[in-house]
Amino acid sequence: MVEGLFRKADSTPIRDLFAEMEWEMEDELVIRREISSQGKSRAFVNDSPVTLAQLQRLSTLLVDLHRQFDTLEITGQTFQRQVLDAMAGQSNKLLNYQQQFKAWQQSEKELNELYAKRKAFEAEADYNRFQYSELEEAAFRENELETLDASLKMMSHAEGIRNALDRAADTLENGESPVIAQLKSLLQVLQPFQAYHPELAAVLERMQSTYVELQDLAGDMERLSRQVSFDPEEMEKMNERLSLGYRLQKKHGVNDTAGLLEVQKTLEEKLQAVLSIDDVIAEREKQTAELAKKAKSHAAELSAARAKHAEPLEKNVNKLLAQVGMPNARMKVSIAPCELKYDGADNIDFLFDANKSGQFNAVGKVASGGELSRLMLCIKSLVATRMDLPTLIFDEIDTGISGEAARQVGIIMKDLAVNRQIICITHQPQIAGKGDAHYFVYKENNVNKVNTHIRHLTQAERITHIAQMLSGDKPTAAALENARELVTG
């Protein structure tokens, strides 16, 4: 189990993260990670379980860990930009710009999608226009094909229908024994006796109604017979119309007039979309241009602040470089404009000249390991004053330095420790002597395994161990005296 306790860990970034994660803020912040003997890992923040990713996000706001090989980070543009922005104190400005940049990028993406959509529309527009014109020219009315089919069937059987109607009408009204005439005769026979039978009147009334109904039926049949006609030219027109309709139904995969009308409506909407998408694109182009203008404005503010703080950063770093034993070394900040990107419109490079040659090159190409180590310390000592990092851990960043340079590194760290916690793993006595507390890490050989221990040294033990760092396992009197001066001086 590894546990860290942080007091006064209530900076704005930490509060924002707690609000985002819906964690409860307390006076003390405890983070813990447990790894079981089976290799399973669990993480906690104030005893509440969290994911390792969440723990890592929080840890980066609490601790800055600088290891022996982290000097390579200084050669990256991202780190160099972060340093300059930290010195300019424009974290909020950068956040606002990044939000504006993302909004512009999203609008640009949507605009490109509209362009692609218009291209697809245009590719099929001619075909859609042809299909629509074909249906528009056909000009089918609602239920027209169904009505035509019924009319054509009736006309095809016109002679049979007319003969049947005429025969039925003739049977009712004319002929040798017309039904209507017989019914009328029966009415006349029965009417004189209706007064003598109580139900006869109702029967006569029904017969009278039937008589009237049969007269109407005969009239309707005669009318229908006159309306039924056989017109070869009309039938030809109807067949052509139906053939057109059936062909279009098959082409569009529908079964009735309503289906064809729906296809026509859909095609019309697609053609209208081709016309209206230009308006949509024009509006989106306008919005994208406005967002780009705002992003450029925010980027210009970032660039101005970076340019303003580049020279003070150079001056302060170069002053510290002289302090750590590199009086001839110079760092220079190069800022070149570029296209808008996520962190602004600047390409930032830290250039380095180790010997006052006047020839500055990218720091990663010309600085040695020791030079990079001291340069990183100088930069971090400046940046730390602008960032809410309560703890900085330096793991053997004193590689490649000794003597007075090491002593000056220790002085810088001691200055940093005034307002924050500094933990330094070092083999340099000049640096170890500057610490407020000294912990000795050692290994102990047992029969079957090696155990690693850490122990807080007393003042006397501390002097002895620093003397051993100076002259070996059996320190001399001079080494002990020198160690005492390093600790108390």
DRENLO-799794 format. One record per atom (N, C-alpha, C): residue in one letter; x, z, y. Coordinates in steps of 0.1 Angstrom, whole numbers, plus 2048, in hexadecimal, padded with zeros to 3 digits. Layout:
AXZY
...
***
This chain:
M8098007F4
M800800800
M80980080C
V8067F7816
V80D7F7823
V8037F982D
E805803836
E7FB806840
E80280784E
G7FB802858
G800803866
G7F680A86F
L7FB813877
L7F281A881
L7F681688F
F7EC811896
F7EE80D8A4
F7E58148AE
R7EC81A8B8
R7E48218C2
R7E48188CF
K7D98198D6
K7D78118E3
K7D78028E0
A7D27FF8D4
A7D27F08D0
A7C47EB8D5
D7C37EA8E2
D7B67E58E7
D7B77DA8F1
S7C17D18EF
S7C37C68F8
S7B77BD8F8
T7B67B4902
T7AA7AB902
T7AA7A28F6
P7B579C8F1
P7B47948E5
P7AF79C8D9
I7B37A88D7
I7AF7B18CC
I7A07B48CD
R79C7B78D9
R78E7BA8DB
R7857AE8D8
D78A7A28DC
D7837968D9
D7827938CA
L78D7968C3
L78D7948B5
L78379D8AE
F7837AA8B2
F77A7B48AC
F76C7B08AF
A7697AB8BB
A75B7A78BE
A75779B8B5
E7617918B3
E75E7858AB
E75B78989C
M763793897
M762797889
M7587A2887
E7527A7892
E7487B1892
E74E7BE88B
W75B7C188F
W7617CD88B
W75F7D8895
E7607E4891
E75D7EF89B
E76B7F48A0
M76C7F48AE
M7787F98B4
M7798088B4
E78580D8B1
E78781C8B1
E79481F8B9
D79682C8BC
D7A18308C4
D7AF82C8BD
E7AF82D8B0
E7BB8298A8
E7B781E89F
L7C181489E
L7BE809895
L7C780A889
V7C180A87D
V7C980B871
V7C77FE869
I7D27F8866
I7D17EC85D
I7D87F0850
R7D37EB845
R7D97EF838
R7D87E382E
R7E27E2826
R7E17D881B
R7E57DF80E
E7DE7DD803
E7E07E37F6
E7E27D87EC
I7ED7D97E4
I7F07D07D9
I7F07D87CC
S7E87D57C3
S7E77DC7B6
S7F27D77AD
S7F47DF7A2
S7FE7DB798
S7FB7CE792
Q7EE7CA792
Q7EB7BD78C
Q7EC7B2796
G7F17B57A2
G7F37AB7AC
G7E87A87B5
K7DC7AF7B4
K7D17AC7BC
K7D37B37CA
S7CF7AC7D4
S7D17B17E2
S7C47B37E9
R7C47BE7F1
R7B97C17FA
R7BE7C5807
A7B67C2812
A7BA7C581F
A7AF7CC826
F7B37D5830
F7A97DE837
F7AC7DF845
V7A27DF84E
V7A47E385C
V79B7EE85F
N7A17FA863
N799806864
N790809858
D79680784D
D79080A840
D78580183C
S7827F6844
S7797EC840
S7807E083A
P77B7DB82F
P7827D0828
P7817C3830
V78C7BC831
V78D7AF838
V7957A682F
T794799833
T79C78F82C
T7AB78F831
L7B4789829
L7C278882D
L7C378083A
A7BB77583B
A7BB76D847
A7B8775853
Q7AD77D852
Q7A978585D
Q7B478F861
L7BA795856
L7C579F859
L7D1798860
Q7D478C85C
Q7DF785862
Q7DC782871
R7CF77E874
R7CC77B882
R7CE78888A
L7C9793885
L7CB7A088D
L7D97A488E
S7E17A2883
S7EF7A6883
S7F779F88D
T7F479288F
T7FC78A899
T7FA78F8A7
L7EE7968A9
L7EC79C8B7
L7F27AA8B8
L7F77AF8AD
L7FC7BD8AE
L80B7BD8AD
V8117B48A5
V81F7B48A2
V8257A68A3
D8317A58AA
D8387998AA
D84579B8A2
L845794896
L85079688D
L85A78A88F
H86678E892
H871784894
H87C78688A
R87D77C881
R88777E876
R893775879
Q89D777870
Q8AA770872
Q8A9761874
F8A075B86D
F89F74C86E
F894747877
D88D75187E
D88274D887
D888746894
T895746896
T89A7408A1
T8977318A2
L89472B896
L89071D895
L88371B89D
E87B72589E
E86E7248A5
E8707208B4
I87C7248B9
I87E7218C7
I8807128CA
T88370B8BF
T8856FC8C1
T8786F48C1
G86D6FB8BE
G8606F48BD
G8596F48CB
Q8526E98CE
Q84C6E78DA
Q8406F18DC
T8396F48D1
T82E6FD8D2
T83370B8D7
F83E7108D1
F84371D8D6
F84871C8E4
Q84E7118E7
Q8547108F5
Q8487108FF
R83D7098FC
R832708904
R82B716906
Q82B71D8FA
Q82572B8FB
Q82D734904
V83A733903
V84373B90C
V84073891A
L83F72C91E
L83D72892C
L82F72C931
D82572B928
D81872F92C
D81773E92D
A81E745924
A81E754925
A824758933
M82F752936
M836755943
M82D75294F
A82574794D
A81B743958
A80F74B958
G80D75394D
G80175B94C
G7F475494D
Q7F3749945
Q7E8740946
Q7E173E939
S7E0749931
S7D9748924
S7CA745926
N7C474A930
N7B6747932
N7B4739937
K7BD73493F
K7BD726944
K7BE71D938
L7C872092F
L7CA718924
L7BE71891B
L7B7723919
L7AB724911
L7A071B917
N79E71C924
N79471492A
N797705929
Y7A470192A
Y7A86F3929
Y7A56EF91A
Q7A96F7910
Q7A76F3902
Q7986F18FF
Q78F6F9905
Q7816F8903
Q77D6EA909
Q7826E7915
Q77E6DB91C
Q7846CF914
F7906D190F
F7966C6907
F78E6C38FA
K7896CD8F3
K7826CC8E7
K7746C58EA
A76E6C98F6
A7626C38FA
A7646B48FC
W76F6B0903
W7726A2906
W77469B8F9
Q77C6A18F0
Q77F69A8E3
Q7726988DB
Q7696A28DB
Q75D6A08D4
Q7546958DA
S7546948E7
S74C68A8EE
S75367C8EB
E76067C8EA
E76766F8E7
E76466B8D9
K7636748D0
K7606718C2
K75266C8C1
E7486728C8
E73B66D8C7
E73965F8CE
L74165D8D8
L7416508DF
L7466458D5
N7516488CE
N75663F8C4
N74C63C8B9
E7456468B5
E73A6458AB
E72F63B8B0
L72C63D8BD
L7226348C3
L7276258C3
Y7346248C6
Y73A6168C6
Y7386108B8
A73B6188AE
A73B6138A0
A72C61089D
K7236188A2
K71561689F
K7106098A5
R7146078B2
R7115FA8B9
R7165EE8B1
K7225EF8AD
K7295E48A5
K7215E1899
A71C5EC892
A7145EA886
A7065E4889
F7015E9895
F6F45E3899
F6F55D489C
E7005D18A3
E7025C38A7
E7055BA89B
A70B5C0891
A70E5B8885
A7015B487D
E6F75BC87E
E6EB5B9877
E6DF5B5880
A6E35B588D
A6D85B2897
A6D25A4895
D6DB59A893
D6D658C891
D6CC58B885
Y6D059187A
Y6C859186E
Y6BB598871
N6BC5A4877
N6AF5AB87A
N6A65A3884
R6AD59D88D
R6A5595897
R69E589890
F6A4583886
F69E57887F
F69257D877
Q694589870
Q68A58E868
Q67E592870
Y68159887C
Y67659D885
Y66F59088A
S67658688E
S66F57A894
S666574889
E66B57487D
E66356E872
E655576870
L656583871
L64A58B870
L64158A87C
E64858A888
E641589895
E63957B895
E640571891
E639563891
E62E563887
A62F56A87C
A62456B872
A618572878
A61B57C880
A610583888
A60558887F
F60858F874
F5FE59486C
F5F659F872
R5E959F870
R5E05AA875
R5DE5B486A
E5D95BF86D
E5D75CA864
E5CE5C5859
N5D25C784C
N5CA5C4840
N5C75B583F
E5CE5AC846
E5CB59E846
E5CD598839
L5D859A832
L5DA594825
L5D059881B
E5CC5A581B
E5C15AA812
E5B45A3815
T5B15A1821
T5A459A825
T5A458C821
L5B0585824
L5B1577820
L5B0575811
D5B657E809
D5B557D7FB
D5A757D7F6
A59F5877FC
A5915887F8
A58957C7FC
S58C577808
S58456B80D
S58755F805
L59455D801
L5985527F9
L5915527EB
K59055E7E5
K58A55F7D9
K57B55C7DA
M5755607E5
M56655D7E7
M56454E7E9
M56D5487F0
M56C5397F3
M56E5317E6
S5775367DE
S57A52F7D1
S56E52F7C8
H5655397C9
H55953B7C1
H54C5387C9
A54E5307D4
A54352E7DE
A5375287D7
E53951E7CF
E52D5177C9
E5255207C0
G52C5277B7
G5265307AE
G51E53B7B5
I5245407C0
I51E54B7C7
I5115467CE
R51353A7D4
R5075357DB
R4FB5327D1
N4FE52C7C6
N4F45297BC
N4ED5367B7
A4F55407B5
A4EF54C7B0
A4E65537BB
L4EB5527C7
L4E35587D2
L4D65507D4
D4D75437D3
D4CB53B7D5
D4C153D7CA
R4C653E7BE
R4BD5407B2
R4B754E7B3
A4BE5587B7
A4B85657B9
A4AE5667C4
A4B155F7CF
A4A755F7DA
A49B5577D6
D49D54C7CF
D4915447CB
D48854C7C1
T48F5537B8
T48755B7AF
T47F5667B6
L48456B7C1
L47D5757C8
L47156F7D0
E4745647D6
E46A55F7E0
E4635527DB
N4695497D4
N46353C7D1
N46153B7C2
G4625307BD
G46152D7AE
G45352F7A9
E45252D79C
E44552D796
E43E53B797
S446546795
S441553795
S44A55C79E
P44955A7AB
P4525627B4
P44F5717B3
V45A5797B2
V4595877B0
V45258E7BC
I4555897C8
I44F5907D3
I44058D7D4
A43C5807D0
A42E57D7D0
A4265857C5
Q42C5877BA
Q42658F7AF
Q42559D7B3
L42F5A37BA
L42E5B07BF
L4235B27C9
K4225A87D2
K4175A97DC
K4095A87D5
S4085A07CB
S3FB59F7C4
S3F85AC7BD
L4025B37B7
L4005C07B1
L3FB5CA7BB
L4015CA7C7
L3FD5D37D2
L3EF5D17D5
Q3EB5C57D6
Q3DD5C27DA
Q3D35C77CF
V3D75C67C2
V3CF5CB7B7
V3CD5DA7B7
L3D85E17BA
L3D85F07B9
L3D25F77C6
Q3D35F07D1
Q3CF5F77DE
Q3C15FC7DE
P3B75F47D8
P3A95F97D9
P3A76077D2
F3B060A7C9
F3AE6167C0
F3B66227C4
Q3BD6217D0
Q3C662C7D3
Q3BE6397D7
A3B26377DB
A3AA6427DF
A3A464A7D3
Y3A56447C7
Y39F64A7BB
Y3AA6517B2
H3B66507B6
H3C16567AE
H3CB65D7B8
P3CE66A7B6
P3D66717C0
P3E566B7C1
E3EA6667B6
E3F86627B6
E3F96537B9
L3EF64C7B9
L3EF63D7BB
L3F56397C9
A3F26417D3
A3F663E7E0
A40663E7E1
A40C6487DA
A41A6497DA
A42063D7D3
V41A6397C8
V41F62D7C1
V41E6207C9
L41361F7D0
L4116137D9
L41B6137E4
E41E61F7E9
E4286207F4
E43661B7EF
R43A61F7E3
R44661B7DE
R44660C7DB
M43B6077D6
M43A5F97D4
M43B5F17E1
Q4355F67EB
Q4365F07F9
Q4445EF7FD
S44C5FB7FB
S45A5FB7FF
S4625F17F8
T45F5F07EB
T4665E77E2
T4645D87E7
Y4575D67EA
Y4535C97EF
Y45B5C57FC
V45C5CE805
V4635CC811
V4725CA80E
E4775D2805
E4865D1802
E4895C47FB
L4805BF7F3
L4825B37EC
L4825A77F6
Q4795A8800
Q47959E80A
Q48659D812
D48B5AA815
D4985AA81C
D4A35A5813
L4A35A8806
L4AD5A37FD
L4AD5947FC
A4A158F7FC
A4A05807FB
A4A657A808
G4A3580813
G4A857B820
G4B757C820
D4BD58781C
D4CB58981C
D4D257F813
M4CC57D807
M4D25737FE
M4D2565804
E4C856180A
E4C7554811
E4D255381C
R4D355E823
R4DD55E82E
R4EB55D828
L4EE56581E
L4FB565817
L4FE557811
S4F455180C
S4F6544806
S4FA53A810
R4F353B81C
R4F7531827
R50553482C
Q50A54082B
Q517544830
Q52253F827
V51F53F81A
V52953C810
V52C52D811
S538529814
S53B51B815
S54951880E
F54B50C80C
F558507805
F55E4FE80F
D56A502815
D5714FA81E
D57F4F881A
P5824EC814
P5904EA80F
P59B4EC819
E5994E8825
E5A34E982F
E5A64F8832
E59B500833
E59C50E836
E5A351582B
M59F51181E
M5A6517812
M5B5514812
E5B8508817
E5C7505817
E5CE50D821
K5C751082D
K5CD518837
K5CF527832
M5C452B82B
M5C5539826
M5D053A81B
N5D1530812
N5DB531808
N5E953180E
E5EB529819
E5F8529820
E5FB536826
R5F153C82C
R5F3549833
R5F6554828
L5EF55381D
L5F255D812
L60055B80C
S60354F80A
S61154C805
S61C55180E
L61A54F81B
L624555825
L624564823
G61856A823
G618579822
G61E57E815
Y61B57780A
Y62157C7FD
Y63057A7FD
R63556F803
R64356D803
R64A57880B
L64457B817
L64A58581F
L649593819
Q63E596811
Q63D5A280A
Q6485A4800
K64B5997F8
K6555997EE
K66359B7F5
K665594800
K672595807
K6755A380B
H66B5AA810
H66D5B7816
H66A5C280C
G6655BF800
G6635C97F6
G6575D17F9
V64C5CB7FF
V6405D3802
V6345CC7FA
N6295D37FA
N61D5CE7F2
N6115CB7FA
D6115CD807
D6045CA80F
D6085C781D
T5FE5C4825
T5FF5C1833
T6055CC83B
A6015D9837
A6065E483E
A6155E683D
G61A5E3830
G6285E382E
G6305DA837
L62B5CD838
L6315C3841
L6315C884F
L6265CE854
L6265D2862
L62F5DE864
E6315E685A
E63B5F185B
E6495EC85C
V64C5E2854
V6595DB854
V65C5D5862
Q6525CF868
Q6535C9875
Q6565D387F
K64F5DF87E
K6515EA888
K65F5EF887
T6645F187B
T6725F6879
T67C5EC87F
L67A5E087C
L6835D6882
L6835D6891
E6775D7896
E6765D88A5
E67E5E48AA
E67D5EF8A4
E6845FB8A8
E6935F98A7
K6985F289D
K6A65F089B
K6AB5E78A7
L6A35DD8AA
L6A75D38B4
L6A75DB8C2
Q69D5E48C3
Q69D5EC8D0
Q6A95F58D1
A6AD5FA8C5
A6B96038C5
A6C55FC8CA
V6C65EF8C6
V6D25E78CA
V6D25E68D9
L6C65E58DF
L6C55E38EE
L6C85F18F5
S6C35FC8EF
S6C46098F5
S6D16108F3
I6D860C8E8
I6E56138E6
I6EF6108F1
D6EE6058F8
D6F7603903
D6F560D90E
D6E8611910
D6E561B91A
D6EB629915
V6EA62C908
V6EF638903
V6FE639904
I70462D901
I71362D902
I71862E910
A711628919
A714629928
A71463892C
E70963F928
E70864D92C
E713655925
R716653918
R72065A912
R72E657918
E73064B91C
E73D647922
E73E64F92F
K733650936
K734658943
K737667940
Q73066C936
Q73367B933
Q74167D92E
T746673926
T754674921
T75E67492C
A75B66B935
A764669941
A765676949
E75967C94B
E758688953
E76069494C
L75E69593E
L76569F937
L77469D937
A778690936
A78668D937
A78C691945
K78468E94F
K78969195D
K78A6A195E
K7816A8959
K7826B7959
K78E6BC951
A7906B6945
A79B6BA93D
A7A86B7944
K7A96AB94B
K7B56A8952
K7B86B195E
S7AD6B5964
S7AE6BF96F
S7B36CC96A
H7AE6D195F
H7B36DE959
H7C16DC955
A7C46D194F
A7D26CE94A
A7DC6CE956
A7D76C9961
A7E06C896D
A7E36D6972
E7D96DF971
E7DB6ED975
E7E56F496C
L7E46F195F
L7EE6F6956
L7FC6F1959
S7FD6E495B
S80A6DE95E
S8106E396B
A8086E6975
A80D6EB982
A8136F9980
A80C701978
A81070F975
A81D70F96D
R81E706963
R82A70595B
R836700963
A8346F796C
A83F6F2975
A8436FD97E
K83A705983
K83D71098C
K84571B985
H84271D979
H849729972
H85572496A
A858717969
A863712961
A870717967
E872716974
E87E71A97A
E881729979
P87773297C
P87974097A
P87D74496C
L87673D962
L87A73F954
L88873C951
E88D730956
E89B72C955
E8A473795B
K8A173B967
K8A974596E
K8AA752966
N89F757961
N89F76495A
N8A676394D
V8A3758946
V8AA756939
V8B975593A
N8BD74D944
N8CC74B946
N8D275894A
K8CB761951
K8D176E955
K8D3776949
L8C9776940
L8CA77E934
L8D477892A
L8D676B92A
L8E0765922
L8EE76A926
A8F076B933
A8FD770937
A8FF77F933
Q8F3786933
Q8F479492F
Q8F7796920
V8F378D918
V8F678E909
V902786905
G90B78490F
G91877E90B
G91976F90C
M90F768913
M91075A914
M90F756922
P91A75992A
P919757939
P91A74893D
N91E740934
N91F731937
N913729932
A90B73092A
A8FF729925
A8F472892F
R8ED71D92E
R8E271A937
R8D671492F
M8CA719932
M8BE71392C
M8B670C937
K8B1701934
K8A96FA93E
K89C6F5938
V8916F693F
V8846F293A
V8806E493F
S87E6DB936
S87A6CE939
S86B6CC937
I8646C7941
I8566C5940
I8536B6943
A84E6AF93A
A84B6A193C
A83C69F939
P835697942
P827694940
P82468C934
C81968E92E
C815686922
C806685922
E80167E918
E7F267D917
E7EC68A914
L7DF68C917
L7D9699915
L7DA69C906
K7DD6A8903
K7DD6AE8F5
K7D76BC8F6
Y7D76C28EA
Y7CF6CF8E9
Y7D56DA8F2
D7E26D98F5
D7E86E48FD
D7EC6DF90B
G7E66D490F
G7E96CF91D
G7EE6C191D
A7F56BE928
A7FA6B092B
A8096B092D
D8106BA926
D81E6BB928
D8256BB91B
N8316B491B
N83B6B6910
N8456BF915
I8466CB90F
I8506D5914
I85B6D690A
D8686D6910
D8746D7908
D87D6E190E
F8826EA906
F88D6F390B
F89A6ED908
L8A26EA913
L8AF6E4912
L8BA6EE913
F8C56EC90D
F8D06F690D
F8DD6F090F
D8E56F7917
D8F36F3919
D8FB700918
A90470090E
A90B70D90A
A91770F913
N91D704919
N92A706920
N92B70092E
K920700935
K9206FB943
K9256EC943
S9226E5939
S9266D7939
S91D6CE942
G9126D3945
G9086CB94D
G9006C1944
Q9036C2937
Q8FB6B992E
Q8F26C2926
F8E56C1929
F8DB6C9922
F8D46C0917
N8D36C690C
N8CD6C0900
N8C36CA8FA
A8BA6C48F1
A8B06CD8EB
A8B76D98E4
V8B16E48E6
V8B86F18E2
V8BB6F18D3
G8B26EB8CB
G8B46EB8BD
G8C06E38B8
K8C46D98C1
K8CF6D08BD
K8DD6D58C1
V8DE6DE8CB
V8EB6E18D0
V8EE6F08CF
A8E46F98CD
A8E77078CD
A8EA70C8BF
S8F47148BD
S8F871A8B0
S8EE7258AC
G8EF7298A0
G8E673489B
G8E77408A4
G8F37458A7
G8F47518B0
G8EE74E8BD
E8F17428C3
E8EC73F8D0
E8DC73F8D0
L8D77398C5
L8C87398C4
L8C27478C3
S8C974F8BB
S8C575D8BA
S8C47648C7
R8CF7638CF
R8CF76A8DC
R8C57648E6
L8C47578E5
L8BB7508EE
L8AC7548EB
M8A97558DE
M89C75A8DA
M8997688DF
L8A37718DE
L8A177E8E2
L89E77F8F1
C8A67778F9
C8A4776907
C89677290B
I892767904
I885762907
I87A76C903
K87B7728F7
K87177B8F3
K8707888FC
S87C78C901
S87C798909
S874795916
L87578891B
L86D784927
L85E783924
V85B77C919
V84D779915
V846786912
A84D79090C
A84779C907
A8407A4913
T8467A291F
T8407A992A
T8337A292F
R83079692A
R82478F92E
R81978F923
M81D795917
M81379490C
M8107A2907
D8047A4902
D7FF7B18FD
D8037B28EE
L8107B38EC
L8157B68DE
L81B7C48DE
P8147CD8D7
P8197DB8D7
P8257DD8CF
T8287D48C5
T8337D68BC
T83B7C98BA
L8487CA8BC
L8517BE8B9
L85B7C38AE
I85C7BA8A4
I8657BD899
I8707B2899
F87D7B789A
F8887AD89A
F8907B088D
D8907A6885
D8967A7878
D8A379F878
E8AE7A687A
E8BC7A087A
E8BD794883
I8B8796890
I8BA78B899
I8C878B89F
D8D079589C
D8DD7968A2
D8E878E89A
T8E3785892
T8EC77D88A
T8F5775893
G902776891
G90C76D898
G9107748A5
I90D7808A8
I9127878B4
I9187948B1
S9207998B9
S9277A68B7
S92C7AB8C5
G9337B78C5
G9397BC8D1
G9307BE8DC
E9347B98E8
E92D7BB8F4
E9207B48F4
A91F7A88EE
A9137A08ED
A9087A88E5
A90D7AF8DA
A9047B78D2
A8FF7C38DB
R9087C98E2
R9047D48EB
R8F97D08F5
Q8FB7C58FB
Q8F17C0905
Q8E47BD8FE
V8E47B78F2
V8D87B58EB
V8D17C38E9
G8D87CD8E5
G8D27DA8E4
G8CC7DF8F0
I8D37DD8FC
I8CE7E1909
I8C07DA90C
I8C07CD909
I8B37C690B
I8A87CB903
M8AB7CE8F6
M8A17D48ED
M89C7E28F2
K8A67E98F7
K8A27F78FC
K8997F6908
D89C7EC911
D8937EA91C
D8857E6917
L8847DD90D
L8777D9908
L8707E5902
A8777EE8FC
A8717F98F5
A86A8038FF
V86C80290C
V86680B916
V85780A915
N8527FE913
N8437FC914
N83D7F8907
R8457F68FC
R83F7F28EF
R8487F78E4
Q8437F68D8
Q84B7FB8CD
Q8547EF8C8
I8617F28C7
I86A7E88C2
I8707EE8B4
I86F7E58AA
I8767E989D
I8807DE89B
C88D7E2898
C8987D9897
C89F7DC88A
I8A07D2881
I8A97D3875
I8B67CD879
T8C17D5879
T8CE7D087E
T8D97D5876
H8E57CE876
H8F17D3871
H8FC7D587C
Q8F77D4888
Q9007D5894
Q8FF7E3899
P90A7EB899
P90A7F889E
P9067F98AD
Q90A7EF8B5
Q9077EF8C3
Q8F87EF8C5
I8F17E88BC
I8E27E78BE
I8DC7F48B8
A8E17F88AC
A8DB8048A6
A8DC8108AF
G8E78118B7
G8EA81C8BF
G8E081D8CB
K8D88128CE
K8CF8138D9
K8C18178D5
G8BF8198C8
G8B181C8C4
G8AE82B8C7
D8A182D8C9
D89C83B8CB
D89B8428BD
A89A83B8B2
A8998418A5
A8A183889C
H8A783E891
H8AF836888
H8AA83987A
Y8A782E873
Y8A282F865
Y8AC82885C
F8B082F852
F8BA829849
F8B382483C
V8B5817839
V8AF81182D
V8BA810822
Y8B7815816
Y8C281580C
Y8BB8147FE
K8C38107F4
K8BE80E7E7
K8C48197DE
E8BC81D7D4
E8C18277CA
E8BF8217BC
N8CA8217B5
N8CA81C7A7
N8C682779D
N8BB824796
N8B782D78B
N8BA82677E
V8B582B773
V8B9826766
V8B3818764
N8A6817767
N8A080A764
N89C802770
K89D80777C
K899800788
K8A1805794
V89F7FD79F
V8A58007AB
V89A8037B5
N89B80F7BC
N8918137C6
N8978117D4
T88F80D7DD
T89380C7EB
T88C8177F3
H89481D7FB
H890829803
H892826812
I88B82D81A
I88E82D829
I88D83C82E
R89783F836
R89884D83A
R89B84E849
H894857850
H89785A85E
H8A3862860
L8AD85D867
L8BA864868
L8B986F874
T8C0879871
T8C288387C
T8CD87E885
Q8CF885890
Q8D988089A
Q8E787F894
A8EB88988C
A8F888A886
A8F987F87B
E8EE87D873
E8EF872869
E8F086586F
R8E986487B
R8E9857881
R8F7853886
I8FE85D88C
I90B85A891
I914856885
T91385D87A
T91B85A86E
T91884B869
H90C848868
H90883A863
H90D82F86D
I90C83287A
I911828883
I920827883
A927832880
A93583287F
A93982A872
Q93182B868
Q93382385B
Q93181485E
M927811867
M92580386A
M9327FE872
L939807879
L944803881
L951801879
S95380B86F
S96080B868
S96080C859
G95480D853
G95380D845
G94D81A840
D94D81C832
D94782882C
D94D835830
K95B835833
K962841837
K96683F846
P95D84384F
P96084085D
P96B849862
T97384386B
T97E84A872
T97885387D
A98185B882
A97D86488D
A97A85B89A
A98185189B
A97F8488A7
A9718418A5
A96E83D899
A961836896
A956840899
L95884D895
L94D857897
L94B8598A6
E9568598AD
E95585B8BC
E94F84F8C2
N9528448BE
N94C8378C3
N93D8378C0
A93A83B8B4
A92C83C8B0
A9248468B9
R92A8518BC
R92485B8C4
R9218568D2
E92B84E8D7
E9298488E4
E91E83D8E4
L91D8368D9
L91282C8D8
L9048328D8
V90383E8D1
V8F68448D0
V8F384B8DD
T8FC8528E3
T8F985A8EF
T8FB8548FC
G9038488FB
G907842908
G8FB83A90E
***
